[in-house]
Amino acid sequence: MFSSTLSTLKQLGKRKPNASPATLTLSKADRWRIGITLFAGKILGLLVVLAVMKVLPGILATPAKAAETYSAHETSIMNSINTVWTLVAAFLVFGMQAGFVMLEAGFARTKETVNVLLECIFDTAICGILFWAIGYAFMFSHGNGFIGKNWFFLSGVPATYETTGVPILAHWIFQFAFADTTSTITSGAMIGRTSFRGDILYSIGVTGFIYPIIGHWAWGPDGWLAMMGSTGNFLPSLGQGFRDFAGSTVVHTIGGVISLAGALVLGPRIGRIFKRDDKEKGGLPPAHSLPLAAVGAFILWFGWYGFNPGSTLSGMDADGIGRIATNTTLAACAGSLTAMLLPLYFGPNKGKYDLPFTINGLLAGLVAITCPCYWVSPLGAIFIGLIAGAVVYYGTLLLEQLRIDDPVGAVPVHGIAGIWGTLSLGLFACGKYGATGPTGADNSAPVKGLFYGGGWDVFKAQLIGSAVITIATFLVAIVLMLIVNKLPYPWKLRVEPEAETGPGLDLFEHGSSAYHVQD
C-alpha cells in the first residue's frame, strides 16, 4: 500500500505549478491511501513524543544518573555557568550597599549624614579584610559543629567549594557580600549617637567573630544546626535540619539582633520623645530625605535578586531561580501594601498614607521571604509578605512602647521579620521542592510545611534554629557592646553629649557636613 501511495505522491509532485487542480484526478483508493499514510505518520510521531516525555525526565531528574552521563567537558561547562551566575549574583548583592547607605542616610537627621555614610564604607572595608583573614575560615571550612578550623587567609583552600563546582574564590566573593550586608545592618538602630571609633571596635567583633562563627552553625559544611535531625547529631528523632536558604536568620536576624543590643546599650538619642510619653510630640524625628530613603529601598530590592536567586549557586537550576525571583517580588509587594494600609486605618495619623512604614514594609517582605524562597509557592510568598508587613508595623510600635530608639527600623525589619520568615517555612513549604544543585534541582525529598500536610517537624526545626541563633547572638552582642561602651572616650561606644546637642556627629567626628545648611 505504501509503495502505491508513494507513486501517487510522486505524480502530485510532477504537476506543473500553473496547472489547474482539475488536471490531476485521484481515485478514491488513492485518496484513502494518502489519508491513511498521513494519519499513520502522525500517530507514529505522537508515540515517539510520548516515549521521549516518559523517558527523558527520568534521566534528568535523578542526580545519580545525570552525574553518570555527564562527560568532563559537560561538567566543565556547567561549572562555568554556575560560576558566572554566582559572580553576577555577588555583584548584585554587593550593590545593595548603595541601597543601605541611601536608606540609612535618608532616615537619619541632616547633621549625622556624613557619619552614616562613612560608617557604611568603613564596615565594607573592614569586613573584606576580616572575612579574608578569619571570617570565611570560621564560617565555611570544616572543623566541628560550632566553628571552622581551616583556610585562614584563604590558605590551603581547595579548587572548588564542596560539591558546588564553583571555584573557592568565587564562593568567597559571594559570601563576602553577605557578610558585608550583616555588618551594615548592625549600625541601623545605633545611628546618631555612636562614636566612629566605637563603631570600628564592634564592627571587628561582628564581622570577624559573631557573624561567621554563629553562621557556621547553620551554613557550615558540618554546622550542628544544619546537621540536626540526622543520625549521630543533635535531635536525631526530629528528622529535620535547620534550613535558611538565603539568610533570614543567618544574615538578617543576626544583624537585627546586634542592632537591638547596640540600641539598648546606647539608650535613646538626647531629646528623643516616645509616643508613650507624649502622644502629640512623641515619635521618631522626621527623616531628613525620604526621596533618598525610597530610592535606597528600590536599590535594595534590585540587589535582592542576587541575594535570593543567587543562593542556588547554580545557573542550571532554571526553575528554582525563576521561582525564587517571583517569590521575592511578590513578598515585597505584599509587605509594602500591609505596612501602608495598617497606619492608614489604625495608626495615630488615621487617613494618611505613611511612606516610611511602606518602605520598611517592602523591606520586611524581602527579609521574610529570604529563608523560605526556594520551598514555597507564589501564593505562599504573598501570605508571608502580608504578615511581614504587619510584623514590621506592630514591631515598630512595640519598640516605641519599650522606649528603644531605632531610627531606621532595623530591629523590626531585619530582626523580627527575619524570625517570622524563618518560622514561615514550617508553615508554607508546599511539598514540591527539595534541594538545588550544580546540575539542577533534586526534588526527591521535598520540604513540606504544616499547611500542606507536613505536620510540625519542619516548624520545630526552624523554631529551634531561630531561637538558638537569636539568643546566642543577643547574649554575645550585648556583652560586646557593654565592653566597648565602658572604654574611655574616644573609643567608647557612645559619643559625648556635646556631639549630639551641639553641631552633630558630622562636624564633631568628621569636621564636615553633607549639606551647606545644618538642621
TINU-349034 format. One line per 3 residues: for each residue x, y, z of N, C-alpha, C. Coordinates in steps of 0.1 Angstrom, whole numbers. Layout:
BEGIN
X Y Z X Y Z X Y Z ~ ... .
END
This chain:
BEGIN
8 -12 0 0 0 0 9 13 0 ~ 20 12 8 28 24 9 36 27 -4 ~ 40 17 -11 46 19 -24 37 25 -34 .
24 21 -34 14 27 -43 11 41 -39 ~ 11 44 -26 9 58 -21 21 67 -25 ~ 33 61 -25 44 69 -29 44 73 -43 .
40 63 -51 38 66 -66 28 77 -69 ~ 17 76 -61 7 87 -63 12 101 -59 ~ 20 101 -48 26 114 -43 36 119 -53 .
43 110 -60 53 115 -70 46 121 -82 ~ 34 116 -85 26 122 -96 22 136 -92 ~ 18 137 -79 14 151 -75 25 160 -76 .
37 155 -72 49 164 -73 53 169 -86 ~ 49 161 -97 53 164 -111 43 174 -117 ~ 32 177 -110 22 186 -116 28 200 -118 .
25 206 -129 30 219 -132 25 229 -123 ~ 33 239 -119 28 249 -109 16 256 -113 ~ 14 259 -126 2 267 -130 -9 258 -135 .
-8 245 -132 -19 236 -137 -31 237 -127 ~ -43 236 -133 -55 236 -125 -56 223 -117 ~ -62 224 -105 -64 212 -97 -71 201 -104 .
-79 205 -114 -88 195 -121 -79 187 -131 ~ -66 192 -134 -58 184 -144 -53 171 -138 ~ -53 169 -125 -49 157 -119 -60 152 -110 .
-65 140 -113 -76 134 -106 -70 122 -99 ~ -75 120 -86 -71 109 -78 -83 100 -76 ~ -80 87 -77 -91 78 -75 -94 77 -60 .
-106 72 -56 -110 71 -43 -100 63 -35 ~ -95 52 -41 -85 44 -34 -72 51 -31 ~ -68 60 -41 -56 68 -38 -58 77 -27 .
-69 84 -27 -72 93 -16 -72 86 -2 ~ -77 74 -1 -77 67 11 -63 63 15 ~ -55 59 5 -41 55 8 -33 67 14 .
-35 79 8 -28 91 12 -32 94 27 ~ -45 94 29 -51 97 42 -46 88 53 ~ -46 75 50 -41 65 60 -27 67 63 .
-19 69 52 -4 71 54 -1 83 63 ~ -8 95 60 -5 107 68 -10 104 82 ~ -21 98 84 -26 95 98 -16 86 106 .
-11 76 98 -2 67 105 11 74 109 ~ 15 83 100 27 91 104 25 100 116 ~ 14 106 117 11 114 129 10 106 142 .
4 94 141 3 85 152 17 81 156 ~ 26 77 146 40 73 149 47 84 156 ~ 46 97 151 53 108 157 48 111 171 .
35 109 173 29 111 187 35 101 197 ~ 36 89 192 42 78 200 56 81 204 ~ 64 86 194 78 90 197 79 101 208 .
70 111 206 70 123 216 66 117 230 ~ 56 109 230 52 103 243 63 95 250 ~ 70 88 241 81 80 247 92 89 252 .
95 100 245 106 109 250 101 116 263 ~ 89 119 264 83 126 276 84 116 288 ~ 82 103 285 83 94 296 97 91 300 .
106 90 291 120 85 294 129 97 299 ~ 128 109 292 137 119 294 137 125 309 ~ 125 127 315 125 132 329 132 123 338 .
130 110 336 137 100 344 152 101 344 ~ 157 104 332 171 106 330 177 118 337 ~ 169 129 335 174 142 340 171 144 355 .
160 139 360 156 142 373 164 134 384 ~ 170 124 381 178 116 390 192 120 391 ~ 197 126 402 210 132 402 221 121 399 .
219 109 404 229 99 402 231 95 388 ~ 220 93 381 220 90 366 226 102 358 ~ 222 114 362 226 126 355 242 127 356 .
247 125 368 261 126 371 269 116 362 ~ 263 104 361 270 93 354 271 96 339 ~ 261 103 334 261 106 319 268 118 315 .
273 127 324 280 139 321 294 136 318 ~ 299 141 307 314 140 304 321 151 311 ~ 334 150 311 342 160 318 340 174 311 .
338 174 298 336 186 291 323 193 295 ~ 312 184 296 299 189 300 299 194 314 ~ 306 187 323 307 192 337 315 205 338 .
325 207 330 333 219 330 324 231 325 ~ 315 228 315 306 239 310 296 243 321 ~ 290 232 328 281 235 338 287 243 350 .
300 239 354 307 246 364 309 261 360 ~ 313 263 348 315 277 343 302 285 344 ~ 291 279 339 278 286 340 274 289 354 .
276 280 363 273 282 377 282 292 384 ~ 295 293 380 304 303 385 300 317 380 ~ 297 318 367 293 331 362 280 336 369 .
271 327 371 258 330 378 261 335 392 ~ 270 328 399 273 331 413 280 345 414 ~ 289 348 405 296 361 405 286 372 401 .
277 370 392 268 381 389 259 383 401 ~ 255 373 407 246 374 420 254 382 430 ~ 267 378 432 276 385 442 277 400 439 .
278 404 426 279 418 423 265 425 426 ~ 254 418 424 241 424 427 240 426 443 ~ 244 416 450 243 417 465 253 428 470 .
265 429 464 273 440 468 267 454 465 ~ 260 454 454 253 467 450 243 471 460 ~ 239 462 469 229 466 480 235 476 489 .
249 477 490 255 486 499 251 501 495 ~ 249 503 482 245 516 478 231 519 483 ~ 222 509 483 209 510 489 209 512 504 .
218 505 511 218 507 525 223 521 529 ~ 233 526 523 238 539 527 227 550 524 ~ 220 548 513 210 558 509 198 557 519 .
194 544 522 183 542 531 186 548 545 ~ 197 544 550 201 549 564 203 564 565 ~ 210 569 554 212 583 554 199 591 553 .
190 586 545 177 592 543 169 593 555 ~ 169 582 563 162 582 576 168 589 587 ~ 181 592 586 189 599 596 186 614 596 .
191 621 606 190 636 605 201 642 597 ~ 200 654 593 210 660 584 223 660 590 ~ 224 663 603 237 665 610 245 653 613 .
239 641 609 246 628 611 248 620 598 ~ 245 627 587 245 620 574 259 615 570 ~ 269 624 572 283 620 568 287 608 577 .
284 609 589 287 598 599 282 584 594 ~ 269 584 589 263 572 584 270 567 572 ~ 273 576 563 279 572 550 293 566 553 .
301 573 561 314 568 564 314 555 572 ~ 305 553 581 304 541 588 301 529 578 ~ 292 531 569 289 521 559 301 517 550 .
308 527 546 320 525 538 331 517 546 ~ 333 522 559 343 515 567 339 501 570 ~ 326 498 573 321 485 576 325 475 564 .
323 480 552 326 472 540 341 469 539 ~ 349 479 542 364 478 541 369 468 551 ~ 365 470 564 370 461 574 364 447 573 .
352 446 568 346 433 565 354 425 555 ~ 358 431 544 365 424 534 378 419 539 ~ 386 426 547 399 422 552 396 410 562 .
387 412 572 385 402 582 379 389 576 ~ 370 391 566 364 379 560 375 371 552 ~ 384 378 547 396 371 540 405 364 550 .
407 371 561 417 366 571 411 354 579 ~ 399 356 586 394 346 595 380 343 593 ~ 372 353 588 357 350 588 353 339 579 .
358 338 567 354 327 558 359 314 564 ~ 370 314 570 375 301 576 366 296 587 ~ 363 306 596 354 302 607 340 297 602 .
335 303 591 321 300 587 320 288 577 ~ 329 287 568 327 277 557 337 266 556 ~ 347 266 564 356 255 564 352 244 573 .
357 232 571 354 221 580 361 223 594 ~ 355 218 604 360 219 617 352 210 626 ~ 343 216 634 333 209 642 320 216 640 .
310 212 648 297 217 646 296 232 650 ~ 306 237 656 305 251 661 314 261 654 ~ 325 256 648 334 266 642 343 259 632 .
346 266 621 355 260 611 370 263 615 ~ 379 254 611 392 254 616 403 255 605 ~ 399 257 593 409 257 582 407 269 573 .
416 271 564 416 281 553 418 295 558 ~ 424 297 569 427 311 573 436 318 563 ~ 432 331 560 439 339 550 437 332 536 .
427 324 535 424 317 522 436 308 518 ~ 443 303 528 454 295 526 450 280 526 ~ 455 272 516 452 258 516 438 254 512 .
432 264 505 418 261 501 417 251 489 ~ 407 244 487 406 235 476 402 243 463 ~ 402 237 452 399 244 439 384 249 439 .
375 241 444 361 244 444 355 242 458 ~ 344 249 460 337 248 473 328 236 474 ~ 332 226 482 324 214 484 320 208 471 .
307 204 469 303 198 456 297 208 446 ~ 298 221 449 291 230 440 298 232 427 ~ 310 229 426 318 231 413 322 245 411 .
318 254 421 321 269 420 335 271 426 ~ 344 277 419 358 280 425 357 287 438 ~ 366 283 447 365 288 461 365 303 462 .
373 310 453 374 325 454 361 331 449 ~ 354 325 439 341 330 435 331 328 447 ~ 332 317 454 323 315 465 326 325 476 .
339 328 478 343 338 488 337 352 485 ~ 338 356 473 333 370 470 318 370 472 ~ 311 359 469 296 359 471 293 360 486 .
300 352 494 297 352 508 303 364 515 ~ 313 371 510 317 384 515 306 394 514 ~ 299 394 502 288 403 500 277 401 511 .
275 389 515 265 386 525 270 391 539 ~ 283 388 542 288 393 555 288 408 555 ~ 290 415 544 290 429 544 276 434 547 .
266 427 542 252 431 544 249 430 559 ~ 254 420 566 252 418 580 258 430 588 ~ 270 433 584 278 444 592 271 457 589 .
265 459 578 258 472 575 245 473 583 ~ 238 462 584 225 462 591 228 466 606 ~ 239 462 612 241 464 626 241 479 630 .
244 488 621 245 502 625 232 509 625 ~ 221 502 619 209 510 616 202 515 629 ~ 201 507 639 194 511 651 203 520 660 .
216 522 656 225 529 665 229 543 660 ~ 222 547 649 225 560 643 223 572 652 ~ 232 581 651 230 594 658 237 595 671 .
242 584 677 249 586 690 260 576 692 ~ 265 570 681 276 560 681 289 567 677 ~ 299 566 685 312 572 681 318 564 669 .
326 570 661 332 563 649 342 553 654 ~ 350 556 664 359 546 669 352 535 676 ~ 342 537 683 334 526 688 328 517 678 .
324 524 667 319 516 655 330 507 650 ~ 342 511 649 353 503 645 355 491 653 ~ 354 492 666 356 481 675 345 471 674 .
332 475 675 322 465 675 321 459 661 ~ 324 466 650 324 460 637 334 449 635 ~ 346 451 642 355 440 641 350 427 648 .
343 429 659 337 418 666 326 411 658 ~ 318 419 651 307 414 643 311 406 631 ~ 320 413 623 323 406 610 334 396 612 .
342 397 622 353 388 624 350 376 632 ~ 339 377 641 337 366 650 322 362 651 ~ 313 372 655 299 368 657 293 363 645 .
293 370 634 286 365 622 291 352 617 ~ 305 351 615 309 338 609 308 326 618 ~ 311 328 631 310 316 640 296 311 642 .
287 320 645 273 316 646 267 312 633 ~ 271 318 622 267 315 609 271 301 605 ~ 283 296 610 288 283 607 278 272 612 .
271 275 623 261 265 628 251 261 618 ~ 246 271 610 236 269 601 241 266 587 ~ 252 273 583 256 272 569 269 265 567 .
276 262 578 289 255 576 287 240 571 ~ 297 234 565 296 221 560 293 210 570 ~ 296 214 583 293 204 594 287 212 606 .
280 222 603 273 230 613 263 222 621 ~ 262 223 634 254 214 642 239 217 640 ~ 235 229 636 221 231 633 217 226 619 .
226 227 610 224 222 596 223 206 597 ~ 231 200 605 231 186 607 221 180 616 ~ 214 189 623 204 185 633 193 175 627 .
190 166 634 179 156 629 185 144 622 ~ 198 144 619 204 133 612 210 123 623 ~ 213 111 619 218 101 628 232 105 633 .
233 105 646 246 108 652 247 123 656 ~ 237 131 653 238 145 655 227 149 665 ~ 225 162 667 216 168 676 202 164 672 .
194 159 682 180 156 680 177 147 667 ~ 183 135 667 181 127 655 167 123 653 ~ 159 122 664 145 118 662 136 128 655 .
141 141 654 134 151 647 133 149 632 ~ 144 144 627 144 140 612 145 152 603 ~ 147 164 609 148 176 601 160 185 606 .
167 190 596 178 200 599 172 214 598 ~ 179 224 604 176 238 602 179 243 588 ~ 169 249 582 170 254 569 169 270 568 .
178 276 561 178 290 559 184 293 545 ~ 176 293 535 181 292 521 190 304 518 ~ 186 316 521 194 328 517 197 337 529 .
192 334 541 197 342 552 187 350 560 ~ 174 346 561 165 354 570 171 354 584 ~ 177 343 589 183 342 602 197 345 602 .
205 338 593 219 339 593 224 354 591 ~ 217 361 582 221 374 578 213 384 586 ~ 200 383 584 191 394 588 188 394 603 .
184 382 609 182 382 623 195 385 631 ~ 206 379 627 218 383 634 221 398 633 ~ 220 404 621 222 418 620 212 426 629 .
199 422 628 189 429 636 190 428 651 ~ 194 416 655 196 414 670 208 422 675 ~ 219 422 667 231 430 671 227 445 672 .
218 449 663 213 463 663 206 466 676 ~ 197 456 680 190 457 692 199 458 704 ~ 209 450 705 218 451 716 225 464 717 .
229 469 705 236 482 705 226 494 709 ~ 214 493 704 204 503 708 201 503 723 ~ 201 491 729 198 490 743 210 496 752 .
222 493 748 233 498 755 235 513 753 ~ 233 518 741 234 532 739 223 540 746 ~ 211 535 746 200 543 750 195 552 739 .
184 559 741 179 568 730 188 580 729 ~ 186 587 717 193 599 714 188 610 724 ~ 196 619 727 192 630 736 181 638 729 .
170 641 737 159 648 731 149 639 725 ~ 151 626 723 141 617 717 129 615 726 ~ 117 618 721 105 617 728 97 605 723 .
92 597 731 85 585 727 70 587 728 ~ 62 580 720 48 582 719 41 579 732 ~ 46 570 740 40 566 753 41 578 763 .
51 587 761 53 598 770 46 610 765 ~ 45 612 752 38 624 747 32 620 733 ~ 19 618 733 12 614 721 13 624 710 .
14 637 714 14 647 704 28 650 698 ~ 38 650 706 52 653 702 60 641 700 ~ 56 630 705 64 618 705 65 611 691 .
75 602 690 77 595 677 91 598 672 ~ 94 591 661 107 593 655 109 607 649 ~ 121 613 651 123 625 644 121 624 629 .
117 634 622 114 632 607 127 628 600 ~ 126 619 590 137 616 582 141 628 574 ~ 154 630 572 158 643 565 157 642 550 .
156 630 544 154 629 530 147 616 526 ~ 134 617 526 126 605 522 128 601 508 ~ 130 610 498 134 605 485 146 597 485 .
156 601 492 169 593 493 166 579 499 ~ 158 578 509 154 565 515 146 557 506 ~ 137 563 498 129 555 489 137 549 478 .
146 557 472 155 552 462 164 541 467 ~ 169 543 479 177 532 486 169 519 487 ~ 157 520 491 148 508 492 147 501 479 .
145 508 468 144 502 455 157 495 450 ~ 169 502 454 182 496 451 183 483 458 ~ 179 483 471 180 470 479 171 460 473 .
159 463 468 150 453 462 157 447 450 ~ 163 456 442 170 451 430 182 441 434 ~ 189 445 444 200 437 448 196 423 454 .
183 423 459 178 411 465 176 400 454 ~ 176 404 441 175 394 430 189 386 429 ~ 199 392 435 211 384 436 212 377 449 .
207 383 459 207 377 473 199 364 473 ~ 187 363 469 179 351 470 182 341 458 ~ 179 345 445 182 335 435 197 331 434 .
206 340 437 220 337 437 224 326 447 ~ 216 324 457 219 314 467 218 300 462 ~ 212 298 450 213 285 445 227 281 441 .
236 290 439 249 288 434 249 280 421 ~ 238 280 414 236 271 403 228 278 392 ~ 234 281 381 227 286 369 219 275 362 .
222 263 366 215 251 359 201 249 365 ~ 198 254 377 185 252 383 176 264 379 ~ 172 263 366 164 274 360 151 275 367 .
144 264 370 131 265 376 132 272 390 ~ 143 267 397 145 273 411 147 288 410 ~ 156 292 401 159 306 400 146 315 397 .
139 310 388 126 317 384 116 318 395 ~ 115 307 402 105 306 413 110 315 425 ~ 123 315 428 128 324 439 126 338 435 .
129 342 423 127 356 419 113 361 420 ~ 104 352 416 90 355 416 85 356 431 ~ 89 347 439 85 347 453 91 360 460 .
103 364 457 109 376 462 101 388 459 ~ 97 389 446 89 400 442 76 401 449 ~ 69 390 449 55 390 455 55 393 470 .
65 388 477 66 391 491 68 405 494 ~ 77 412 486 80 426 488 67 434 485 ~ 60 431 474 48 438 471 38 437 482 .
36 424 487 26 422 497 29 429 510 ~ 42 429 514 47 435 526 45 450 526 ~ 47 457 514 45 471 514 31 475 515 .
22 467 509 8 470 510 2 469 524 ~ 6 459 531 2 458 545 7 469 554 ~ 20 472 552 26 483 560 20 497 557 .
15 498 545 9 511 541 -6 512 546 ~ -13 501 546 -27 501 549 -29 501 565 ~ -21 495 572 -23 494 587 -22 508 593 .
-12 517 590 -12 530 596 -24 538 591 ~ -28 535 578 -40 543 573 -52 541 581 ~ -55 529 586 -67 527 593 -66 526 608 .
-54 523 613 -52 520 627 -41 529 634 ~ -33 536 626 -22 544 631 -27 557 638 ~ -18 564 645 -21 577 651 -25 587 641 .
-21 586 629 -25 596 618 -34 589 608 ~ -46 585 613 -55 578 605 -59 586 593 ~ -61 579 582 -65 586 570 -53 591 562 .
-40 588 567 -28 593 560 -20 581 556 ~ -15 582 544 -6 571 539 8 574 544 ~ 15 565 550 28 567 556 39 561 548 .
48 569 542 59 565 534 69 557 541 ~ 74 561 553 84 553 560 79 539 563 ~ 67 537 567 62 524 570 61 516 557 .
57 522 546 56 515 533 70 510 529 ~ 80 518 530 93 514 527 98 503 535 ~ 96 504 548 100 493 557 92 480 555 .
79 482 551 71 470 548 76 462 536 ~ 80 469 526 86 461 514 99 454 518 ~ 107 461 526 119 455 531 117 443 540 .
107 444 548 103 433 557 98 421 549 ~ 91 423 538 87 412 529 99 406 523 ~ 109 414 519 121 408 513 129 400 523 .
130 405 535 137 398 546 130 385 549 ~ 117 385 550 109 373 555 110 362 544 ~ 110 365 531 110 355 521 124 350 518 .
134 356 524 147 352 521 150 337 526 ~ 145 333 537 147 319 542 139 309 533 ~ 125 311 532 117 300 525 116 302 510 .
123 311 504 121 314 490 121 303 480 ~ 129 293 483 131 281 474 119 271 475 ~ 113 270 487 104 259 490 89 263 490 .
86 276 488 72 280 489 67 283 475 ~ 54 283 474 47 287 461 45 302 461 ~ 42 308 449 39 322 449 28 327 458 .
18 318 459 7 322 469 12 322 483 ~ 20 313 487 26 313 500 35 325 502 ~ 42 329 492 51 341 493 43 353 496 .
31 354 490 22 366 492 18 366 507 ~ 13 355 512 9 354 526 21 358 535 ~ 33 353 532 44 356 541 47 371 540 .
46 377 529 49 391 528 38 399 535 ~ 25 395 533 14 402 540 17 403 555 ~ 20 391 561 23 390 575 35 398 579 .
45 398 571 58 406 574 55 421 575 ~ 46 426 566 42 440 567 36 443 580 ~ 27 434 585 21 436 598 32 435 610 .
41 426 608 52 424 618 60 436 619 ~ 64 443 608 72 454 609 64 466 615 ~ 51 467 612 43 478 618 42 477 633 .
37 465 637 35 463 652 48 462 659 ~ 59 457 652 72 457 659 77 471 661 ~ 75 480 652 79 494 654 71 500 666 .
58 498 667 50 503 678 55 497 691 ~ 59 484 691 65 478 703 77 485 708 ~ 86 488 699 99 495 702 96 508 708 .
86 515 703 82 528 708 77 527 722 ~ 69 516 725 64 514 738 75 510 748 ~ 85 504 743 96 500 752 107 510 753 .
105 522 746 115 533 746 128 529 740 ~ 128 521 730 140 517 722 141 526 710 ~ 152 533 709 153 543 698 160 536 686 .
152 534 675 157 527 663 154 536 651 ~ 163 544 647 160 555 637 155 549 623 ~ 160 537 619 157 532 606 148 520 606 .
145 515 618 136 503 619 144 490 617 ~ 157 490 620 165 478 617 160 466 625 ~ 156 468 637 152 457 646 139 450 641 .
128 458 638 116 451 633 118 446 618 ~ 125 454 610 127 450 596 136 437 594 ~ 147 437 601 157 426 599 155 416 610 .
154 420 623 153 411 634 140 403 635 ~ 129 411 637 116 404 639 111 398 626 ~ 112 405 615 107 399 602 116 388 598 .
129 388 602 137 376 599 133 364 606 ~ 129 366 619 124 355 627 111 349 621 ~ 102 358 617 90 354 611 92 346 598 .
101 351 589 104 344 577 110 330 579 ~ 118 329 589 124 316 592 113 306 597 ~ 104 310 605 94 302 610 84 299 599 .
82 308 590 71 306 580 74 294 571 ~ 87 290 570 90 278 562 83 266 567 ~ 82 265 580 75 253 586 60 253 584 .
55 264 579 40 266 577 37 265 562 ~ 45 271 554 42 274 540 50 265 530 ~ 60 258 534 67 249 524 57 240 517 .
56 240 504 45 235 497 47 220 493 ~ 58 214 497 60 200 495 63 195 481 ~ 68 205 473 71 201 459 86 202 456 .
94 209 464 108 212 461 117 207 472 ~ 128 202 468 138 196 477 150 205 478 ~ 160 202 470 173 209 471 178 213 457 .
185 224 457 192 228 444 205 221 443 ~ 212 222 432 224 215 430 231 220 417 ~ 244 216 415 251 221 404 246 217 390 .
238 206 390 233 201 377 218 203 376 ~ 212 210 386 198 213 386 191 209 399 ~ 178 208 400 171 206 412 170 191 415 .
170 187 427 167 174 432 155 174 441 ~ 144 171 436 131 172 443 126 158 449 ~ 136 149 450 133 136 455 128 136 470 .
133 146 477 129 147 492 123 161 494 ~ 111 164 490 106 178 491 103 182 505 ~ 104 195 508 101 200 521 86 204 522 .
80 199 532 65 201 533 62 207 547 ~ 55 218 547 51 225 559 38 221 564 ~ 34 227 576 22 223 582 9 225 574 .
8 236 567 -4 239 559 -5 231 547 ~ 5 223 544 4 214 532 5 199 536 ~ 1 197 549 1 183 554 13 177 559 .
23 186 561 36 180 565 38 179 580 ~ 28 183 588 30 182 603 39 194 608 ~ 43 192 621 50 202 628 66 201 627 .
71 190 621 85 187 622 94 198 617 ~ 91 203 605 99 214 598 98 226 607 ~ 86 229 612 84 241 620 92 240 633 .
93 228 639 101 226 651 115 229 649 ~ 120 224 638 134 226 634 137 240 632 ~ 128 247 625 130 262 623 130 270 636 .
121 266 645 119 273 658 132 271 666 ~ 137 259 666 149 256 674 161 264 668 ~ 163 264 655 174 271 649 173 286 651 .
161 291 649 159 306 650 161 310 665 ~ 156 303 674 157 306 688 172 306 693 ~ 179 295 689 193 293 693 201 305 688 .
200 308 675 208 318 669 205 332 674 ~ 192 335 676 187 348 681 193 350 695 ~ 191 340 704 195 341 718 211 342 719 .
218 333 712 232 334 712 238 347 707 ~ 232 352 696 237 364 691 235 376 700 ~ 223 376 706 220 387 715 229 387 728 .
232 375 733 240 375 745 254 379 742 ~ 260 374 731 273 378 728 274 393 724 ~ 264 398 716 264 412 712 263 421 724 .
254 418 733 252 427 744 265 428 753 ~ 272 417 754 285 417 762 295 426 754 ~ 295 424 741 305 432 733 302 447 734 .
289 451 732 285 465 733 288 471 747 ~ 285 463 757 288 468 771 303 471 773 ~ 311 461 768 326 463 770 331 475 762 .
326 477 750 331 488 742 326 501 748 ~ 314 501 754 308 513 760 315 517 773 ~ 323 508 779 330 511 791 344 516 788 .
348 516 776 361 522 773 361 537 774 ~ 373 543 776 374 557 777 372 563 763 ~ 366 575 763 364 583 750 378 586 744 .
380 585 731 370 584 721 367 570 716 ~ 372 560 723 369 546 719 355 541 725 ~ 350 548 734 337 545 740 326 544 729 .
316 535 731 306 533 721 298 546 718 ~ 294 552 729 285 564 727 294 577 727 ~ 290 586 718 297 599 717 294 607 730 .
302 618 731 300 627 742 287 635 740 ~ 280 639 751 267 646 749 268 658 740 ~ 279 666 741 280 678 733 280 675 718 .
284 663 714 283 659 699 268 658 695 ~ 260 654 704 245 653 700 238 666 701 ~ 241 673 712 233 685 714 239 697 707 .
251 696 702 258 707 696 257 706 680 ~ 268 706 674 267 706 659 263 693 652 ~ 264 682 660 260 669 654 273 661 651 .
271 648 649 282 639 647 291 643 635 ~ 285 648 624 292 651 612 304 661 615 ~ 301 672 621 311 682 624 320 678 636 .
314 672 646 321 668 658 331 657 655 ~ 327 647 647 336 635 645 344 636 632 ~ 338 643 622 345 643 609 348 657 603 .
344 667 610 347 680 606 341 685 592 ~ 330 678 588 324 682 576 309 679 577 ~ 301 685 568 287 682 567 283 678 553 .
272 671 552 267 666 539 261 677 531 ~ 256 687 538 249 698 532 254 712 537 ~ 251 722 530 256 735 534 248 740 547 .
235 736 548 227 740 559 225 729 569 ~ 228 731 582 225 721 592 211 723 598 ~ 205 711 602 192 713 608 194 712 624 .
END
